[in-house]
């Protein structure tokens, strides 16, 4: 993997660096999530502490959980009855003026759901209003009945249910039911009878004195005021009232029976009666907290009271709607796009209504067992999370009930949303700035490196000759890259000095060696003149061959060194290449009588603009190379042809092939392959001279192994000239 990373460009590495910076917003997002958990846990602890404080206030207050008392807002089931505290005794005179203190608690009944009239309801038909109160040792009930036909009791009839009347069902502590019927023969004091289960005949012929009722006619029907001694209704007593409408006095047929508890309409069942507790109501109202809901439950998980609500308070928007600058407008537009991407918490959600009377939730069960607990639950519509904290309420060692505090986590979610939005915006801005900065840095660094690379490459030729000794200082600042440029300048200077030394060495070597060679050569000639018989001595022959080889080496060195200088002043002229090649090949046949030379040319003229002497020199090197690596019995083929607008000269021989490892370096100086001929110097400069002459003629040279047989083909390609240039 490290090897792969080393091969990447600087831009790619910087791109990976930018991508690595993404860990910063990820850390920010992780921090926001952790902060949300911390805030939610803090909210849980605060709610549990609040529940503990409320429970402490309600400890040892068993009167608050008295079966007879409660809070009118949500006490018991919707079928239960409430007796509200009165400011005074009620005068039983059929007048409703005494009921002003509890007028707001009046319930209306039309035979359907409470407070609702269906499409079939006739305002002139039978309906009623009811409210109950208490003062001192008495309970009071008010019934205002809308009846277009008021039917009074016929004293001549034994049955009591043949006229309009009120039924009262009372459940005794042992579970037995008592049936009471309240009826009147004319406006005024009413009779209360204990009757049978059929509501027809009295059990005794006497009125029940514990109940007192008064009836008065009204313009829409009649009004009844009822007084009951509180001793008649004990703890957990249940009592029910039913209004009966009879419209035909002859038949006495019952037309309508309305229960004061609509949810048990059609059933003769008593309802729970509760006496309201102003003290409990006052305490709970004092515990009300914003955006919180407090539930008080008894040990049967029945709701005794609910205070507050869970409505979320949307955070104030700090953005000003006045005219803003373009930067602020851009920020607002960006924030709008991010708001569309992120999930904004909803401040409107649906949850359990406070009108419920029973909460069988698991947390309530655990709390009522004496274990304080806090947990999260989703709202009914799953739009938010509700934090619920519960604490038991005790009276001594007995658990009387529980206090449960609920609060929406909207505030925490809204804070998390704002933080995520701000984090996203800042991350985008910082990331864009970092990316732009790194891009400019990478672009500038890459340009400088490429400029340094190009300048360095142009300072040295392919052969290694130094053209420029200095990298301009104005391009590079005083940094690490500038130091590299200055180091390359120093290296080029040293390399240039060494190259000049090497270029001058052949002439120096030739000059220094020519004098000793001349001395040796003249000494051999004098020795041969003085002693003619020594001419056939093998040592004399070896000395002559050594002198000849030394002169050949010096000539080759000086030839390669001085060729480029010679080519600069050389002039070119158009020639017919096939004719020139034919003349040269005829000369090679005489020079190399042991080898067979073949020529293959086109019949049409092939005109090139060249230097004849240097072209002959190039051909000499090609033929000499072919002769050295050819077998005596095999032919050497010299071929000329036109290819792609160029004239190609190819010399083919049969012999050893070119090794792959030196094929591309064959035309470089001092490169050779195969066995050398002992009679010839072989410094690897022949094909190097061929390349120089080919490049002088704006051509190229290459060597390859033959495909038709074992051997090598060396080709030089130079541009052709126009035919009219040849005169």
DOMIGU-513697 format. One record per residue (C-alpha): residue in one letter; x, y, z. Coordinates in steps of 0.25 Angstrom, whole numbers, padded with zeros to 4 digits, always signed. Example, Ala and Ser with C-alpha at 12.3 -4.5 7.8 and 13.67 -1.06 7.14 Angstrom:
a+0049-0018+0031s+0055-0004+0029
! end
This chain:
x+0000+0000+0000x+0012+0009+0003x+0017+0007-0011x+0004+0011-0017x+0004+0024-0009x+0018+0027-0013x+0013+0027-0028x+0002+0037-0026x+0003+0051-0031x+0004+0063-0021x-0010+0067-0025x-0016+0053-0022x-0009+0053-0009x-0014+0067-0005x-0028+0062-0010x-0027+0050+0000x-0022+0060+0010x-0035+0069+0008x-0043+0056+0009x-0036+0053+0022x-0041+0066+0027x-0055+0061+0027x-0052+0054+0040x-0054+0068+0046x-0069+0070+0043x-0071+0056+0046x-0065+0058+0060x-0074+0071+0061x-0086+0062+0058x-0082+0052+0068x-0080+0063+0078x-0094+0068+0075x-0100+0054+0077x-0093+0052+0090x-0097+0066+0095x-0112+0062+0091x-0110+0050+0100x-0104+0058+0111x-0116+0069+0110x-0126+0058+0110x-0120+0051+0122x-0120+0065+0129x-0134+0067+0125x-0138+0053+0131x-0130+0056+0144x-0137+0069+0145x-0151+0063+0142x-0148+0052+0152x-0144+0062+0162x-0157+0070+0160x-0165+0058+0161x-0158+0055+0174x-0161+0069+0179x-0176+0068+0176x-0177+0055+0182x-0170+0061+0195x-0181+0071+0195x-0192+0061+0194x-0186+0051+0204x-0194+0048+0216x-0206+0055+0210x-0216+0043+0210x-0227+0052+0209x-0223+0056+0195x-0226+0041+0191x-0239+0040+0199x-0249+0032+0191x-0259+0043+0192x-0250+0054+0187x-0243+0058+0174x-0241+0069+0164x-0252+0072+0155x-0244+0074+0143x-0240+0059+0140x-0246+0052+0152x-0250+0037+0150x-0256+0032+0138x-0265+0041+0129x-0277+0034+0134x-0274+0038+0149x-0281+0049+0156x-0275+0061+0163x-0280+0069+0174x-0274+0083+0175x-0272+0092+0187x-0284+0102+0189x-0283+0116+0195x-0296+0114+0203x-0308+0106+0206x-0317+0103+0194x-0331+0108+0197x-0341+0098+0191x-0350+0107+0184x-0348+0103+0169x-0340+0115+0166x-0326+0114+0161x-0320+0127+0166x-0313+0119+0178x-0305+0111+0168x-0296+0122+0162x-0283+0117+0169x-0284+0104+0161x-0291+0109+0149x-0278+0107+0140x-0278+0092+0143x-0292+0089+0137x-0293+0077+0128x-0304+0076+0117x-0310+0063+0112x-0318+0061+0099x-0318+0046+0099x-0305+0046+0091x-0290+0049+0094x-0288+0060+0105x-0289+0074+0099x-0292+0069+0085x-0305+0069+0078x-0306+0060+0066x-0314+0064+0053x-0326+0057+0058x-0327+0065+0071x-0340+0074+0072x-0337+0086+0081x-0352+0086+0085x-0351+0071+0090x-0347+0065+0103x-0333+0069+0108x-0327+0073+0122x-0316+0080+0129x-0310+0075+0142x-0300+0080+0152x-0296+0075+0167x-0291+0082+0179x-0288+0080+0194x-0289+0089+0206x-0287+0085+0220x-0295+0072+0222x-0303+0072+0210x-0301+0068+0195x-0309+0076+0185x-0314+0073+0170x-0320+0082+0160x-0328+0077+0148x-0333+0086+0138x-0342+0078+0128x-0346+0083+0114x-0360+0076+0112x-0371+0081+0103x-0381+0072+0110x-0380+0072+0125x-0388+0061+0131x-0391+0061+0146x-0394+0048+0154x-0408+0044+0155x-0411+0041+0169x-0422+0031+0165x-0412+0022+0159x-0404+0012+0167x-0392+0012+0157x-0382+0023+0160x-0375+0022+0146x-0387+0027+0138x-0383+0042+0138x-0370+0050+0137x-0360+0046+0148x-0346+0045+0153x-0340+0032+0156x-0329+0030+0166x-0320+0017+0167x-0312+0015+0179x-0302+0004+0182x-0300+0000+0196x-0286-0003+0202x-0289-0018+0201x-0292-0017+0186x-0308-0017+0187x-0316-0007+0179x-0327+0002+0184x-0337+0008+0174x-0343+0022+0177x-0353+0030+0169x-0355+0045+0170x-0369+0049+0165x-0379+0060+0167x-0394+0063+0165x-0393+0078+0163x-0381+0088+0164x-0375+0089+0178x-0370+0079+0188x-0367+0065+0182x-0369+0051+0187x-0357+0041+0188x-0361+0026+0188x-0353+0014+0190x-0358+0005+0179x-0356-0009+0173x-0347-0012+0162x-0357-0009+0151x-0358+0005+0156x-0373+0004+0157x-0378+0001+0171x-0374+0006+0184x-0367-0003+0194x-0374+0005+0206x-0385+0015+0205x-0376+0026+0212x-0367+0036+0206x-0352+0035+0208x-0349+0046+0218x-0334+0046+0215x-0336+0052+0201x-0343+0065+0199x-0347+0070+0185x-0354+0083+0180x-0360+0085+0166x-0364+0097+0158x-0369+0100+0144x-0361+0108+0134x-0364+0113+0120x-0357+0101+0114x-0361+0090+0124x-0358+0089+0138x-0346+0090+0149x-0344+0081+0160x-0335+0083+0172x-0331+0071+0181x-0324+0070+0194x-0318+0058+0200x-0312+0055+0213x-0297+0052+0212x-0298+0040+0221x-0306+0034+0210x-0294+0034+0201x-0282+0027+0208x-0267+0025+0203x-0267+0019+0189x-0282+0021+0188x-0288+0020+0174x-0301+0027+0170x-0308+0029+0157x-0319+0038+0152x-0328+0036+0141x-0338+0046+0135x-0351+0039+0129x-0361+0046+0119x-0375+0042+0118x-0384+0049+0107x-0397+0042+0108x-0404+0043+0122x-0414+0033+0117x-0405+0021+0114x-0394+0026+0123x-0384+0020+0113x-0369+0024+0115x-0364+0031+0103x-0350+0034+0107x-0340+0031+0118x-0327+0039+0119x-0315+0035+0128x-0307+0046+0135x-0295+0038+0130x-0296+0037+0115x-0285+0026+0114x-0295+0016+0121x-0307+0021+0114x-0317+0010+0112x-0312+0003+0125x-0317+0005+0139x-0303+0005+0146x-0299+0015+0157x-0287+0024+0155x-0276+0028+0164x-0278+0041+0172x-0267+0049+0176x-0266+0061+0185x-0257+0072+0179x-0245+0076+0188x-0241+0091+0186x-0228+0089+0194x-0223+0078+0184x-0227+0087+0172x-0220+0099+0178x-0207+0090+0181x-0207+0085+0167x-0209+0098+0160x-0197+0103+0168x-0188+0092+0163x-0191+0095+0148x-0179+0097+0140x-0177+0102+0126x-0177+0092+0114x-0179+0081+0125x-0190+0072+0129x-0192+0066+0143x-0201+0054+0145x-0206+0050+0159x-0210+0035+0160x-0215+0027+0171x-0211+0013+0174x-0221+0007+0164x-0214+0015+0153x-0226+0024+0152x-0223+0038+0148x-0227+0047+0159x-0222+0060+0153x-0214+0066+0141x-0208+0079+0141x-0201+0087+0130x-0198+0083+0115x-0188+0078+0106x-0189+0089+0095x-0175+0092+0090x-0170+0106+0090x-0163+0109+0076x-0150+0116+0078x-0150+0130+0074x-0143+0133+0061x-0132+0143+0062x-0131+0146+0048x-0135+0160+0044x-0144+0162+0032x-0139+0175+0028x-0130+0178+0016x-0117+0170+0017x-0104+0170+0010x-0101+0159-0001x-0093+0151+0009x-0104+0150+0019x-0114+0147+0008x-0105+0136+0003x-0104+0131+0017x-0119+0131+0018x-0120+0124+0005x-0110+0113+0009x-0117+0111+0022x-0130+0109+0015x-0124+0098+0007x-0119+0092+0019x-0132+0093+0026x-0138+0085+0014x-0127+0074+0016x-0127+0073+0031x-0140+0068+0038x-0145+0079+0046x-0152+0075+0059x-0167+0078+0059x-0173+0087+0070x-0187+0081+0067x-0190+0067+0071x-0201+0059+0076x-0200+0052+0090x-0209+0045+0100x-0221+0055+0104x-0222+0059+0118x-0236+0054+0118x-0232+0040+0120x-0235+0034+0133x-0226+0022+0133x-0211+0020+0130x-0207+0006+0130x-0193+0009+0125x-0182+0000+0130x-0174+0012+0136x-0187+0015+0144x-0187+0001+0149x-0173+0001+0153x-0174+0014+0160x-0186+0009+0168x-0178-0002+0173x-0169+0008+0179x-0158+0009+0169x-0155+0024+0164x-0153+0023+0149x-0150+0031+0136x-0151+0027+0122x-0154+0032+0108x-0166+0029+0099x-0170+0034+0086x-0182+0043+0084x-0195+0037+0078x-0191+0042+0064x-0176+0038+0066x-0172+0053+0063x-0165+0055+0076x-0160+0048+0088x-0167+0050+0102x-0158+0049+0114x-0166+0042+0126x-0162+0043+0140x-0169+0036+0152x-0168+0036+0167x-0177+0029+0177x-0186+0037+0187x-0186+0030+0201x-0194+0032+0214x-0185+0025+0224x-0180+0012+0218x-0193+0011+0209x-0192+0015+0194x-0204+0024+0192x-0201+0028+0177x-0191+0034+0168x-0187+0047+0162x-0182+0046+0147x-0176+0058+0140x-0176+0058+0125x-0168+0067+0116x-0165+0068+0101x-0151+0067+0097x-0154+0077+0086x-0145+0087+0093x-0133+0078+0092x-0136+0073+0078x-0138+0088+0073x-0124+0091+0080x-0118+0079+0073x-0124+0084+0060x-0119+0098+0061x-0105+0093+0065x-0105+0083+0053x-0109+0094+0044x-0098+0103+0049x-0088+0092+0048x-0092+0088+0034x-0091+0103+0029x-0078+0105+0036x-0072+0092+0031x-0076+0095+0017x-0070+0109+0017x-0057+0104+0024x-0056+0092+0015x-0058+0101+0002x-0047+0110+0008x-0038+0099+0011x-0040+0092-0003x-0038+0105-0010x-0026+0108-0002x-0020+0094-0004x-0024+0094-0019x-0016+0108-0021x-0005+0102-0013x-0004+0089-0021x-0006+0096-0034x+0005+0106-0031x+0014+0095-0025x+0012+0086-0037x+0015+0098-0047x+0028+0101-0040x+0032+0086-0040x+0029+0084-0055x+0036+0097-0058x+0048+0092-0050x+0047+0079-0057x+0046+0085-0071x+0057+0094-0069x+0066+0083-0064x+0063+0074-0075x+0065+0085-0085x+0079+0088-0079x+0084+0074-0083x+0084+0068-0097x+0080+0053-0098x+0095+0050-0100x+0097+0057-0086x+0104+0070-0091x+0101+0082-0082x+0094+0093-0090x+0091+0102-0078x+0099+0103-0065x+0089+0111-0057x+0075+0110-0053x+0069+0125-0052x+0068+0129-0037x+0056+0138-0041x+0047+0126-0043x+0049+0120-0029x+0047+0127-0016x+0055+0124-0003x+0048+0112+0001x+0051+0097+0000x+0048+0096-0015x+0057+0108-0017x+0068+0101-0010x+0066+0089-0019x+0067+0098-0032x+0080+0104-0026x+0085+0090-0023x+0082+0086-0038x+0090+0099-0043x+0102+0095-0035x+0101+0080-0040x+0100+0086-0055x+0112+0094-0053x+0121+0082-0048x+0115+0074-0059x+0118+0084-0069x+0132+0085-0065x+0134+0070-0065x+0127+0069-0079x+0136+0080-0085x+0148+0072-0079x+0143+0059-0086x+0140+0066-0099x+0154+0072-0099x+0161+0059-0095x+0161+0052-0109x+0169+0064-0116x+0178+0065-0104x+0180+0050-0104x+0183+0050-0119x+0192+0061-0118x+0200+0055-0106x+0200+0041-0113x+0204+0045-0127x+0218+0049-0123x+0221+0036-0116x+0214+0028-0128x+0222+0036-0138x+0235+0033-0130x+0231+0018-0130x+0227+0018-0144x+0240+0025-0149x+0249+0016-0140x+0242+0003-0147x+0245+0009-0161x+0259+0012-0157x+0261-0002-0151x+0255-0008-0164x+0264+0000-0173x+0276-0004-0165x+0273-0018-0164x+0264-0023-0176x+0264-0037-0171x+0256-0032-0158x+0244-0029-0167x+0239-0043-0166x+0241-0044-0151x+0228-0047-0144x+0231-0037-0133x+0233-0026-0144x+0219-0030-0149x+0212-0029-0136x+0219-0015-0133x+0214-0010-0146x+0200-0015-0143x+0200-0009-0130x+0204+0005-0135x+0193+0003-0146x+0182+0000-0136x+0187+0012-0127x+0186+0021-0139x+0172+0016-0142x+0167+0018-0128x+0172+0032-0128x+0165+0035-0141x+0152+0029-0136x+0152+0038-0124x+0156+0050-0131x+0146+0047-0142x+0134+0046-0132x+0138+0058-0124x+0140+0067-0136x+0128+0062-0145x+0118+0071-0139x+0127+0083-0141x+0129+0079-0155x+0114+0077-0158x+0111+0092-0153x+0118+0098-0165x+0115+0087-0175x+0106+0090-0187x+0095+0081-0194x+0092+0078-0208x+0081+0070-0215x+0086+0056-0220x+0080+0043-0226x+0081+0034-0214x+0081+0020-0222x+0092+0025-0232x+0101+0029-0220x+0098+0016-0212x+0102+0008-0225x+0115+0015-0226x+0119+0013-0212x+0115-0002-0212x+0124-0004-0224x+0136+0002-0216x+0132-0007-0204x+0133-0019-0213x+0148-0015-0216x+0151-0012-0201x+0145-0025-0195x+0147-0036-0206x+0144-0047-0196x+0130-0042-0195x+0118-0042-0204x+0110-0029-0206x+0096-0028-0212x+0089-0016-0215x+0074-0013-0216x+0069+0000-0221x+0056+0006-0227x+0057+0009-0242x+0051+0023-0240x+0060+0034-0235x+0060+0036-0220x+0065+0051-0217x+0070+0055-0204x+0077+0068-0199x+0090+0063-0193x+0104+0065-0190x+0111+0054-0200x+0123+0053-0191x+0116+0051-0178x+0106+0042-0185x+0118+0033-0190x+0124+0034-0176x+0111+0029-0170x+0110+0018-0180x+0124+0014-0177x+0121+0012-0163x+0108+0004-0166x+0116-0005-0176x+0128-0007-0166x+0118-0011-0155x+0112-0021-0164x+0125-0027-0168x+0130-0028-0154x+0117-0036-0150x+0115-0044-0163x+0120-0058-0166x+0129-0058-0179x+0120-0067-0187x+0107-0059-0185x+0103-0047-0193x+0102-0032-0189x+0090-0026-0194x+0089-0010-0196x+0075-0006-0199x+0069+0008-0202x+0054+0011-0203x+0044+0021-0201x+0034+0020-0189x+0024+0030-0184x+0031+0042-0191x+0045+0038-0186x+0057+0031-0192x+0061+0019-0185x+0076+0013-0186x+0076-0001-0179x+0089-0010-0178x+0085-0024-0175x+0095-0035-0170x+0094-0049-0165x+0100-0052-0152x+0098-0051-0137x+0085-0043-0133x+0084-0031-0124x+0082-0034-0109x+0069-0028-0104x+0076-0021-0093x+0084-0012-0102x+0075-0010-0114x+0070+0003-0110x+0085+0008-0106x+0092+0003-0118x+0093+0017-0124x+0099+0023-0111x+0114+0026-0110x+0123+0015-0104x+0112+0004-0106x+0116-0009-0113x+0111-0023-0114x+0117-0037-0119x+0131-0041-0121x+0141-0031-0126x+0151-0033-0137x+0165-0033-0132x+0170-0025-0144x+0160-0014-0142x+0158-0004-0131x+0143-0005-0125x+0140+0007-0116x+0125+0007-0119x+0126+0020-0127x+0122+0015-0141x+0107+0015-0139x+0107+0027-0131x+0114+0035-0143x+0102+0029-0151x+0092+0035-0142x+0099+0049-0142x+0099+0049-0157x+0085+0044-0158x+0080+0055-0149x+0088+0065-0157x+0080+0061-0169x+0067+0062-0160x+0066+0047-0160x+0066+0036-0150x+0073+0023-0149x+0069+0010-0143x+0074-0005-0142x+0066-0018-0141x+0067-0033-0143x+0063-0038-0156x+0050-0046-0158x+0054-0054-0170x+0067-0060-0164x+0077-0059-0153x+0084-0045-0154x+0082-0030-0152x+0076-0019-0161x+0081-0005-0158x+0072+0006-0164x+0074+0021-0166x+0062+0029-0171x+0064+0044-0176x+0054+0053-0183x+0053+0053-0198x+0055+0066-0206x+0047+0071-0218x+0052+0065-0232x+0054+0079-0239x+0065+0082-0229x+0074+0072-0236x+0080+0079-0248
! end
